Amino acid sequence: MLALNAVMCLDAGMRLPPLVLRDGDRGVLEARVRSNTVEARVAQRARLILLAADGRSNREIVTMIGMHYNQVALWRKRYGELGLVGLADGERPGRVPVYGHDDVLLMVKTVTEPPPDDATRWTMEALARRLNEQGEAISASQVWRLCKALDLKPWQTESWMTSHDPDFWEKAADVCGLYLDPPLNAVVWSVDEKSGIQAKSRVNPTKPAVPGIPVRQEFEYRRNGTAVLFAALNVHEGDLAAWVTDSTRSANFVEFLRNLVAQTQRPRPPLHRRQPLRSRHPAGRSVPRRTPTRLHPPHANPRQLAEPGRAVLLHPGTTPASPR
């Protein structure tokens, strides 16, 4: 502080000599001043040192770069003592950490434990309460900061599917083979179910738009229980089959499969057409050419969607009509 005051008093009474730059520092400082990517404070300090090296006084530098007089004297002194290293910001101790290594380990241990019985996942508030019960005075916001620093995300859940069947990959290869290269005259259906679909309806019917008034829709809805959807996709044709029922009983699923088989066109024997060919049978008869048939499932009436207990086959481009 005494040295800084001496520099300030010296500059106030007489003009300071030009600042002597170290070898190679001028090119670095000029590059910082011209750069568009360095921080503004770094470029400002570099320009300060260059002006001081050109013989400018501290008061002139204050007017040219808009920095306080004390700061100009400080950075000029730091460069004279340390060079370019003195122009960098020093380490600031900041506040002493409140939570130590043991506190962080306790939080990580708590996160890896199952959540409370009435919760499906950990929240910041639940973690803070659990830690407070164990003697750690910590807030939910501080728990979030620690989790963010450790890249812990207890509020997220990832699901995966694991098969314990030793022949899983062989079976998967067979299924993929049906998708990629099915046998001749084969129909491949991909079947799945969606259970627990909420059947909702508006309490009051929607009112159509009139001049000056948009469509008005009731915000409240009525629950009509749940429904189960059995669906099948014809992998190679794109046809869809759907059946809505009230439960996932095996009898319903078997009935869905039976309806699906009944609506699927069965493969017909290959057609034989007699056509003139270049090659002939040794006995002089024409050799018949086999023409494979392409399967086209029959088109079902889309109105059948309104009939409960019956699978419906929909083809690409068709939409179910509303029941009358």
C-alpha positions in Angstrom: 0.0 0.0 0.0 2.9 2.4 0.8 4.5 1.6 -2.6 1.1 2.3 -4.3 0.7 5.6 -2.5 4.2 6.6 -3.5 3.5 5.9 -7.1 0.3 7.9 -7.0 2.0 10.9 -5.3 4.9 10.7 -7.7 2.6 10.8 -10.7 0.7 13.7 -9.2 3.8 15.8 -8.7 5.8 14.9 -11.8 5.5 12.8 -15.1 6.4 9.1 -14.7 9.0 7.7 -17.1 7.8 5.3 -19.8 7.1 1.8 -18.6 9.8 -0.7 -19.8 8.3 -3.7 -21.5 9.9 -7.1 -21.3 11.1 -8.9 -24.4 8.3 -10.2 -26.5 5.6 -8.6 -24.4 4.6 -5.9 -26.8 3.5 -8.4 -29.5 1.4 -10.3 -26.9 -0.2 -7.1 -25.6 -1.0 -5.7 -29.1 -2.6 -9.1 -30.0 -4.8 -8.9 -26.9 -5.9 -5.4 -27.8 -6.8 -6.4 -31.4 -8.5 -9.7 -30.4 -12.2 -10.0 -30.5 -12.3 -13.1 -28.4 -10.5 -12.2 -25.2 -12.3 -10.7 -22.3 -12.8 -6.9 -22.2 -10.9 -6.5 -19.0 -7.9 -8.4 -20.4 -7.8 -6.1 -23.5 -8.2 -3.0 -21.3 -5.3 -3.9 -19.2 -3.1 -4.7 -22.2 -4.0 -1.3 -23.7 -3.1 0.3 -20.3 0.4 -1.2 -20.3 1.0 -0.2 -24.0 0.0 3.4 -23.2 2.2 3.4 -20.2 5.1 2.1 -22.3 4.5 5.0 -24.8 5.1 7.5 -22.0 1.5 8.4 -21.1 0.9 9.5 -17.6 -1.6 7.7 -15.4 -4.1 10.7 -15.6 -3.9 10.6 -19.4 -4.5 6.8 -19.4 -7.6 7.3 -17.1 -9.1 9.7 -19.7 -8.3 7.4 -22.6 -9.5 4.0 -21.3 -12.1 5.1 -18.7 -10.5 3.3 -15.7 -10.1 4.6 -12.2 -6.8 6.3 -11.3 -6.0 3.9 -8.5 -6.6 0.9 -10.8 -4.3 2.3 -13.4 -1.5 2.8 -10.9 -2.1 -0.8 -9.5 -1.9 -2.6 -12.9 1.1 -0.5 -13.9 2.9 -1.5 -10.7 1.9 -5.2 -11.0 3.3 -5.4 -14.5 6.5 -3.8 -13.4 6.9 -6.4 -10.7 5.5 -9.6 -12.3 5.2 -8.9 -16.1 2.3 -10.5 -18.0 1.6 -12.8 -15.1 0.7 -9.7 -13.0 -2.1 -8.7 -15.4 -4.1 -11.9 -14.5 -6.7 -12.0 -11.7 -5.4 -13.5 -8.6 -7.1 -16.3 -6.7 -9.8 -15.2 -4.4 -10.4 -17.2 -1.3 -14.1 -16.5 -1.1 -16.3 -18.0 1.6 -15.1 -20.9 3.6 -17.1 -24.1 2.5 -19.8 -24.9 5.0 -20.2 -28.6 3.9 -17.1 -30.8 4.0 -16.2 -34.1 2.4 -18.1 -36.2 4.9 -21.3 -34.1 4.3 -21.1 -34.7 0.6 -20.5 -38.5 1.0 -23.5 -38.6 3.3 -25.7 -36.9 0.7 -24.5 -39.3 -2.0 -25.2 -42.3 0.3 -28.7 -40.9 0.9 -29.4 -40.5 -2.9 -28.4 -44.1 -3.6 -30.9 -45.3 -1.0 -34.6 -46.0 -1.9 -36.9 -43.0 -1.6 -39.5 -42.7 1.1 -42.4 -45.2 1.1 -44.9 -42.6 -0.2 -42.7 -41.4 -3.1 -41.5 -42.8 -6.3 -38.3 -40.7 -6.6 -36.1 -38.4 -4.6 -36.8 -34.7 -4.6 -34.6 -31.9 -3.3 -37.0 -31.3 -0.4 -37.1 -35.0 0.5 -33.3 -35.2 0.5 -33.0 -32.1 2.7 -35.5 -33.6 5.2 -33.7 -36.9 5.3 -30.3 -35.2 5.9 -31.8 -32.9 8.5 -33.1 -36.0 10.4 -29.5 -37.3 10.3 -28.1 -34.1 11.9 -27.1 -32.2 8.8 -28.6 -28.7 8.6 -28.9 -28.2 4.9 -31.5 -26.6 2.6 -33.1 -28.0 -0.5 -31.4 -25.4 -2.7 -28.0 -26.4 -1.3 -28.8 -30.1 -2.0 -29.6 -29.1 -5.6 -26.2 -27.3 -5.9 -24.3 -30.4 -4.6 -26.2 -32.7 -6.9 -25.5 -30.4 -9.9 -21.8 -30.3 -9.0 -21.6 -34.1 -8.7 -23.9 -34.7 -11.8 -26.4 -36.5 -9.7 -30.0 -36.6 -11.1 -32.1 -38.5 -8.6 -35.3 -37.0 -10.1 -34.7 -38.9 -13.4 -35.5 -42.5 -14.2 -34.2 -44.6 -17.0 -35.8 -47.9 -18.0 -34.3 -50.9 -19.6 -35.4 -54.4 -20.7 -33.5 -57.5 -19.7 -34.2 -61.0 -20.8 -33.0 -64.1 -18.9 -33.8 -66.5 -21.7 -30.6 -68.2 -22.8 -32.0 -68.5 -26.4 -33.0 -64.8 -26.6 -30.6 -63.8 -29.4 -31.5 -66.8 -31.5 -35.2 -66.0 -31.1 -34.6 -62.3 -31.8 -32.7 -63.3 -35.0 -35.7 -65.4 -36.1 -38.1 -62.4 -35.5 -35.8 -60.0 -37.4 -35.6 -62.5 -40.2 -39.4 -62.4 -40.6 -39.3 -58.6 -40.7 -36.4 -58.4 -43.2 -36.8 -61.5 -45.5 -40.2 -63.2 -44.9 -40.9 -66.6 -46.6 -42.9 -66.7 -49.8 -46.7 -66.2 -49.3 -46.2 -65.3 -45.7 -48.0 -62.6 -43.7 -46.1 -61.1 -40.8 -48.2 -59.4 -38.1 -46.7 -57.4 -35.2 -49.1 -57.7 -32.2 -49.1 -55.7 -29.0 -51.5 -54.4 -26.4 -52.1 -51.1 -24.6 -53.8 -51.4 -21.3 -55.2 -48.9 -18.9 -56.4 -46.3 -21.5 -58.5 -43.7 -19.9 -61.9 -43.4 -21.5 -62.9 -39.7 -21.2 -65.7 -37.6 -22.5 -66.7 -34.0 -22.1 -69.4 -33.3 -19.5 -71.2 -31.1 -22.1 -71.0 -31.4 -25.9 -68.7 -29.0 -27.8 -70.5 -26.1 -29.3 -69.6 -25.2 -32.9 -68.4 -21.8 -33.9 -70.8 -19.0 -34.9 -70.0 -15.6 -36.4 -68.1 -13.7 -33.8 -67.7 -16.6 -31.4 -65.1 -19.4 -31.6 -65.7 -23.0 -30.9 -66.6 -23.5 -27.2 -65.4 -26.6 -25.4 -66.2 -27.8 -21.9 -63.1 -27.8 -19.7 -64.4 -30.6 -17.4 -64.6 -34.2 -18.5 -66.2 -37.4 -17.2 -64.2 -40.6 -16.6 -65.8 -43.7 -18.2 -63.3 -46.2 -16.7 -60.4 -47.7 -18.6 -60.2 -49.6 -21.9 -57.7 -52.1 -23.4 -56.5 -51.8 -27.0 -55.2 -54.8 -28.9 -53.4 -53.8 -32.1 -51.6 -55.5 -34.9 -49.5 -54.1 -37.7 -49.0 -55.9 -41.0 -45.2 -55.3 -41.3 -44.9 -55.5 -45.1 -48.3 -54.2 -46.2 -48.9 -51.4 -43.5 -52.4 -52.6 -42.6 -53.6 -52.1 -39.0 -55.9 -54.3 -37.0 -57.4 -52.9 -33.7 -59.8 -54.2 -31.1 -61.0 -52.4 -28.0 -62.0 -54.5 -25.0 -62.5 -54.1 -21.3 -59.8 -56.3 -19.9 -56.6 -58.1 -20.7 -57.9 -61.6 -20.1 -56.3 -64.3 -22.2 -59.7 -65.2 -23.7 -60.0 -61.7 -25.2 -56.5 -61.8 -26.6 -57.1 -65.2 -28.2 -60.4 -64.0 -29.7 -58.5 -61.0 -31.1 -56.0 -63.4 -32.8 -58.8 -65.5 -34.2 -60.5 -62.5 -35.7 -57.1 -61.4 -37.1 -56.6 -64.8 -38.7 -60.1 -64.8 -40.1 -59.6 -61.4 -41.7 -56.3 -62.2 -43.2 -56.3 -63.7 -46.7 -54.9 -67.1 -46.8 -52.1 -67.8 -49.2 -53.3 -69.3 -52.5 -51.3 -71.9 -54.5 -49.0 -70.4 -57.1 -50.7 -69.6 -60.4 -49.6 -71.4 -63.5 -49.8 -69.6 -66.8 -48.8 -71.1 -70.1 -46.6 -68.6 -72.0 -44.3 -69.1 -75.0 -40.8 -69.5 -73.8 -37.5 -69.7 -75.7 -36.5 -72.9 -74.0 -38.8 -75.9 -74.4 -39.1 -79.3 -72.8 -37.2 -82.1 -74.5 -40.5 -83.6 -75.5 -41.6 -80.4 -77.2 -44.0 -79.1 -74.5 -43.7 -75.6 -73.2 -42.3 -75.2 -69.8 -44.8 -73.5 -67.5 -43.6 -70.4 -65.5 -44.5 -70.1 -61.9 -45.8 -66.6 -60.9 -46.0 -66.0 -57.2 -49.1 -64.2 -55.9 -48.9 -61.1 -53.7 -51.0 -61.1 -50.6 -53.6 -58.4 -50.2 -55.8 -58.7 -47.1 -59.4 -57.9 -47.6 -60.6 -54.3 -46.9 -62.8 -54.2 -43.9 -65.6 -51.7 -43.3 -64.2 -48.9 -41.1 -67.6 -48.6 -39.4 -66.8 -51.9 -37.6 -64.7 -49.9 -35.2 -68.0 -49.0 -33.5 -68.8 -52.6 -32.9 -67.4 -53.9 -29.6 -65.7 -57.3 -29.5 -64.6 -57.4 -33.1 -61.2 -56.8 -34.6 -61.0 -54.3 -37.4 -58.6 -54.2 -40.3 -57.6 -50.8 -41.6 -55.5 -50.2 -44.7 -53.2 -47.3 -45.3 -55.1 -44.2 -46.3 -58.4 -45.2 -44.7 -60.0 -43.5 -41.7 -62.7 -44.9 -39.4 -66.0 -43.3 -39.9 -67.9 -42.0 -36.8 -70.8 -44.3 -35.8 -74.3 -43.1 -36.5 
